Amino acid sequence: MYWKFLELVVASLHQFRCFLAAARTGSFTAAAAELGMAQQSVSEQVRLLERTCGVALFIRVGRGLRPTEAAHALTPHAERALAASEQAVAAARAVRDLLTGTVRLGVFGTIRYYVGADLVASVLTRHPGLRVEIVGQNSAETVELIRSGAVEAGIVALPVDDAQLSVQPVLRDEVLYVTADADRAAGPVTAERLAAARLVLPYASWAEADTTRRQLAARVQAVGSPLRTIADVDDVETTLELAAQGLADTIANRGILRRMADRVPPNLITATLRPRMWDSYAIVHRRHTDLSPATRAVLELALDQLRGALAR
């Protein structure tokens, strides 16, 4: 249905073009020469337009054409329709032309678990004129890149404490307690249990700034204890391996565990935190700045893939 409608629109514009050329030049022959068409094709397009309108648009006068009153009435509308179509095409081409160069998108460190190489592959496939750089090992680092202008925008974990940045929350993923001990997975895990647990946590290089650790620290501090770990590493995989060996418990996002299902040790059990805890993610960029069409295009692809990963 859509394509049939589009064909009708294109046909109508072509008829308008032939009609206006004939009205301007005073003959089908001159109009055909101007448009680079055969004379019979121009006259046929005008005839089809007359059939659609139900009125004659020209009167033959010798070898020339004289527009009728209906033609005079149609002319400004046909001109506006053609102008609008040309503006629409120009707008689309402008976006195409802008979708070139390099886009640097800042991200939170674990985005690779959700989208892997699919994000870069999608950008290169849908926007072949773009070169893309996906940068950032942790949200804290990415926020600094945005502040400094090193990247135009990013998707980072909340909270973001900077009034100079525009923050638009877009999605979230639940944080779960992970253990190999069924007893420790029984029932929701409270702040008191977190404070007493033997924990191994990821994101060691950003320990103080990491947003997930900050949430955990706030919980245990609220019951009078600091957040303690027996080991710290940078990657999620190592924490899961240590938890599987029973050496420590850890935390991980539900979406990450689901996406890594074939790599998660089978003896691991998850439990919810009490109250439930979420990592929330937002699009962040400097206030009072308009994002480029290229950056918006990459952000749109990133969000589509992230939402798809969390919905599975």
C-alpha positions as CSV (number, residue, x, y, z in Angstrom):
1,M,0.0,0.0,0.0
2,Y,2.8,2.5,0.9
3,W,4.8,1.8,-2.2
4,K,1.6,2.2,-4.4
5,F,0.9,5.5,-2.7
6,L,4.5,6.6,-3.3
7,E,4.3,5.7,-7.0
8,L,1.1,7.8,-7.3
9,V,2.9,10.8,-5.7
10,V,5.9,10.5,-8.0
11,A,3.6,10.2,-11.0
12,S,1.7,13.3,-10.0
13,L,4.9,15.3,-9.5
14,H,6.0,14.2,-13.0
15,Q,2.7,15.4,-14.5
16,F,3.0,18.7,-12.7
17,R,6.5,19.1,-14.1
18,C,5.4,18.5,-17.7
19,F,2.3,20.7,-17.2
20,L,4.4,23.7,-15.9
21,A,6.9,23.3,-18.7
22,A,4.2,23.3,-21.3
23,A,2.5,26.4,-19.7
24,R,5.9,28.2,-19.5
25,T,7.0,27.4,-23.1
26,G,3.6,27.5,-24.8
27,S,4.1,24.2,-26.6
28,F,4.6,20.5,-26.0
29,T,7.5,20.5,-28.4
30,A,9.4,23.3,-26.5
31,A,8.5,21.7,-23.1
32,A,9.9,18.3,-24.3
33,A,13.1,20.0,-25.4
34,E,13.4,21.7,-22.0
35,L,12.8,18.5,-20.1
36,G,14.8,16.2,-22.3
37,M,11.8,14.1,-23.1
38,A,9.9,13.0,-26.2
39,Q,7.1,15.4,-27.3
40,Q,4.5,12.5,-27.1
41,S,5.6,11.7,-23.5
42,V,5.0,15.3,-22.4
43,S,1.6,15.6,-24.1
44,E,0.6,12.2,-22.6
45,Q,1.5,13.3,-19.0
46,V,-0.6,16.5,-19.5
47,R,-3.5,14.4,-20.8
48,L,-3.3,12.1,-17.7
49,L,-3.3,15.2,-15.5
50,E,-6.4,16.6,-17.3
51,R,-8.1,13.3,-16.8
52,T,-7.3,13.4,-13.0
53,C,-8.5,17.1,-12.8
54,G,-11.6,16.5,-15.0
55,V,-10.9,19.7,-17.0
56,A,-9.0,20.8,-20.0
57,L,-5.7,22.6,-19.1
58,F,-4.8,23.9,-22.6
59,I,-6.4,25.1,-25.7
60,R,-4.5,24.6,-29.0
61,V,-3.9,27.8,-30.8
62,G,-2.1,27.2,-34.1
63,R,1.0,25.3,-33.2
64,G,1.0,26.6,-29.7
65,L,-0.9,26.1,-26.4
66,R,-3.0,28.6,-24.4
67,P,-3.6,27.8,-20.7
68,T,-7.2,27.6,-19.6
69,E,-8.6,29.2,-16.4
70,A,-8.2,25.8,-14.8
71,A,-4.5,25.8,-15.7
72,H,-4.1,29.3,-14.2
73,A,-5.7,28.0,-11.0
74,L,-3.6,24.9,-10.9
75,T,-0.2,26.5,-11.6
76,P,0.6,27.9,-8.1
77,H,-0.3,24.6,-6.5
78,A,1.8,22.6,-8.9
79,E,4.7,25.0,-8.3
80,R,4.4,24.6,-4.6
81,A,4.2,20.8,-4.8
82,L,7.3,20.6,-6.9
83,A,9.2,23.0,-4.6
84,A,8.2,21.0,-1.6
85,S,9.4,17.8,-3.1
86,E,12.7,19.4,-4.0
87,Q,13.1,20.7,-0.5
88,A,12.3,17.2,0.9
89,V,14.9,15.6,-1.3
90,A,17.5,18.3,-0.4
91,A,16.8,17.7,3.3
92,A,17.4,14.0,3.0
93,R,20.6,14.5,1.0
94,A,21.8,17.0,3.6
95,V,21.5,14.4,6.3
96,R,23.2,11.9,4.0
97,D,26.1,14.3,3.5
98,L,26.3,15.1,7.2
99,L,26.6,11.4,8.0
100,T,30.2,11.3,7.1
101,G,33.5,11.7,9.0
102,T,34.2,10.3,12.5
103,V,31.8,9.9,15.4
104,R,33.2,9.3,18.9
105,L,30.6,7.8,21.2
106,G,31.4,7.5,24.9
107,V,30.0,4.4,26.7
108,F,29.8,2.7,30.0
109,G,32.4,-0.1,30.4
110,T,30.1,-3.1,30.3
111,I,28.3,-2.2,27.1
112,R,30.3,-4.8,25.3
113,Y,28.4,-7.5,27.2
114,Y,25.1,-6.2,25.8
115,V,25.9,-5.4,22.2
116,G,29.3,-6.9,21.5
117,A,30.5,-6.0,18.0
118,D,27.0,-5.6,16.7
119,L,26.9,-1.8,17.4
120,V,30.0,-1.0,15.2
121,A,28.8,-3.5,12.6
122,S,25.4,-1.8,12.4
123,V,26.9,1.7,12.0
124,L,29.3,0.6,9.3
125,T,26.4,-1.2,7.4
126,R,23.8,1.5,7.7
127,H,26.0,4.5,7.4
128,P,29.0,3.5,5.3
129,G,30.3,7.1,5.1
130,L,30.9,7.1,8.9
131,R,34.0,6.2,10.8
132,V,33.1,5.3,14.4
133,E,35.0,5.2,17.6
134,I,33.4,3.6,20.7
135,V,35.4,4.8,23.7
136,G,35.3,4.5,27.5
137,Q,36.2,1.8,30.0
138,N,33.9,3.1,32.7
139,S,31.1,5.7,33.1
140,A,33.2,7.9,35.3
141,E,35.9,8.1,32.6
142,T,33.3,8.7,29.9
143,V,31.7,11.6,31.8
144,E,35.2,13.2,32.0
145,L,35.6,12.8,28.2
146,I,32.2,14.5,27.7
147,R,33.1,17.3,30.1
148,S,36.3,18.0,28.2
149,G,34.7,17.9,24.8
150,A,36.8,14.8,23.7
151,V,33.5,13.1,22.8
152,E,30.2,14.8,21.8
153,A,27.9,12.5,23.7
154,G,27.8,9.2,25.6
155,I,25.7,6.6,27.2
156,V,26.7,6.3,30.9
157,A,25.5,4.9,34.2
158,L,23.8,7.2,36.6
159,P,24.3,9.2,38.8
160,V,26.0,12.0,36.9
161,D,26.8,14.9,39.2
162,D,27.4,17.9,36.9
163,A,24.9,20.7,36.3
164,Q,26.8,21.6,33.0
165,L,25.7,18.3,31.5
166,S,22.4,17.3,30.0
167,V,21.2,14.0,31.3
168,Q,18.4,11.9,29.7
169,P,17.7,8.6,31.4
170,V,16.9,5.9,28.8
171,L,17.0,2.4,30.3
172,R,18.1,0.4,33.3
173,D,19.2,-3.1,34.3
174,E,18.8,-4.8,37.7
175,V,21.8,-5.6,39.8
176,L,21.8,-9.1,41.3
177,Y,23.7,-10.9,44.0
178,V,25.7,-13.9,42.6
179,T,26.9,-16.8,44.7
180,A,27.6,-20.6,44.5
181,D,26.1,-21.1,47.9
182,A,22.4,-21.9,47.9
183,D,22.0,-20.8,51.5
184,R,23.5,-17.3,50.7
185,A,21.1,-17.0,47.8
186,A,18.0,-17.7,49.9
187,G,15.8,-14.7,50.1
188,P,16.6,-11.1,49.2
189,V,20.0,-9.9,50.2
190,T,19.8,-7.0,52.6
191,A,22.4,-4.3,53.3
192,E,23.4,-6.1,56.5
193,R,24.1,-9.3,54.5
194,L,26.1,-7.3,52.0
195,A,28.2,-5.7,54.8
196,A,29.0,-9.2,56.2
197,A,29.6,-10.9,52.8
198,R,33.0,-11.9,51.4
199,L,32.8,-10.0,48.1
200,V,34.9,-9.8,44.9
201,L,33.8,-6.8,42.8
202,P,34.6,-5.7,39.3
203,Y,35.7,-2.2,38.0
204,A,38.7,-2.0,40.4
205,S,40.4,0.7,38.4
206,W,37.5,3.1,39.1
207,A,36.7,1.8,42.6
208,E,35.8,5.1,44.1
209,A,34.1,6.6,41.1
210,D,32.3,3.5,39.7
211,T,28.5,4.1,39.9
212,T,27.6,0.5,40.9
213,R,30.1,0.5,43.7
214,R,28.8,3.8,44.9
215,Q,25.3,2.4,45.2
216,L,26.6,-0.6,47.2
217,A,28.7,1.6,49.4
218,A,25.8,3.8,50.2
219,R,23.7,0.8,51.2
220,V,26.2,-0.7,53.6
221,Q,27.1,2.7,55.1
222,A,23.5,3.3,55.9
223,V,23.7,0.3,58.3
224,G,27.0,1.5,59.8
225,S,29.6,-0.4,57.8
226,P,32.0,0.4,55.0
227,L,31.9,-1.6,51.8
228,R,34.6,-4.3,52.1
229,T,35.9,-6.7,49.5
230,I,38.4,-9.5,49.7
231,A,39.4,-9.0,46.1
232,D,39.0,-6.4,43.3
233,V,39.3,-7.0,39.6
234,D,38.4,-5.1,36.5
235,D,36.3,-7.6,34.5
236,V,33.0,-9.3,35.2
237,E,34.2,-12.7,34.0
238,T,36.9,-13.0,36.7
239,T,34.4,-12.2,39.5
240,L,32.1,-14.9,38.2
241,E,34.9,-17.5,38.0
242,L,35.9,-16.7,41.6
243,A,32.3,-16.9,42.8
244,A,31.9,-20.2,41.1
245,Q,34.9,-21.6,43.1
246,G,33.2,-20.5,46.3
247,L,35.9,-18.1,47.2
248,A,33.7,-15.0,47.3
249,D,30.3,-13.7,46.2
250,T,29.8,-10.9,43.7
251,I,27.2,-8.8,41.9
252,A,26.3,-8.7,38.3
253,N,23.6,-7.2,36.0
254,R,20.7,-9.4,35.1
255,G,21.0,-8.4,31.4
256,I,24.8,-9.2,31.4
257,L,24.2,-12.6,32.9
258,R,21.5,-13.4,30.4
259,R,23.7,-12.3,27.5
260,M,26.7,-14.3,28.9
261,A,24.6,-17.4,29.6
262,D,26.9,-19.7,27.7
263,R,29.9,-18.4,29.7
264,V,28.4,-18.2,33.2
265,P,29.5,-21.2,35.4
266,P,26.4,-23.4,35.9
267,N,26.7,-23.6,39.7
268,L,26.1,-19.9,40.2
269,I,22.8,-18.8,41.8
270,T,21.4,-15.3,41.8
271,A,19.3,-13.4,44.4
272,T,17.7,-10.0,44.3
273,L,18.9,-7.2,46.6
274,R,16.6,-5.6,49.2
275,P,15.6,-3.1,48.2
276,R,16.1,-4.0,44.6
277,M,19.0,-2.2,43.0
278,W,19.3,-1.0,39.4
279,D,22.0,0.4,37.2
280,S,20.3,3.2,35.3
281,Y,21.8,4.5,32.0
282,A,21.4,7.9,30.3
283,I,22.4,9.8,27.3
284,V,24.7,12.6,28.4
285,H,26.1,15.6,26.5
286,R,27.1,19.2,27.3
287,R,24.2,21.5,27.9
288,H,23.1,24.0,25.2
289,T,24.8,22.1,22.4
290,D,23.0,20.4,19.5
291,L,24.2,17.0,18.7
292,S,25.3,16.4,15.1
293,P,23.1,14.2,12.9
294,A,25.9,11.6,12.7
295,T,26.1,11.4,16.5
296,R,22.3,11.1,16.8
297,A,22.3,8.3,14.3
298,V,24.9,6.3,16.2
299,L,23.1,7.0,19.5
300,E,19.8,5.7,18.0
301,L,21.5,2.5,16.9
302,A,23.1,2.0,20.3
303,L,19.8,2.5,22.1
304,D,17.9,0.2,19.8
305,Q,20.5,-2.6,20.4
306,L,20.6,-2.0,24.2
307,R,16.9,-2.1,24.5
308,G,16.8,-5.3,22.4
309,A,19.4,-6.9,24.6
310,L,17.5,-6.1,27.8
311,A,14.2,-7.2,26.4
312,R,15.4,-10.7,25.6
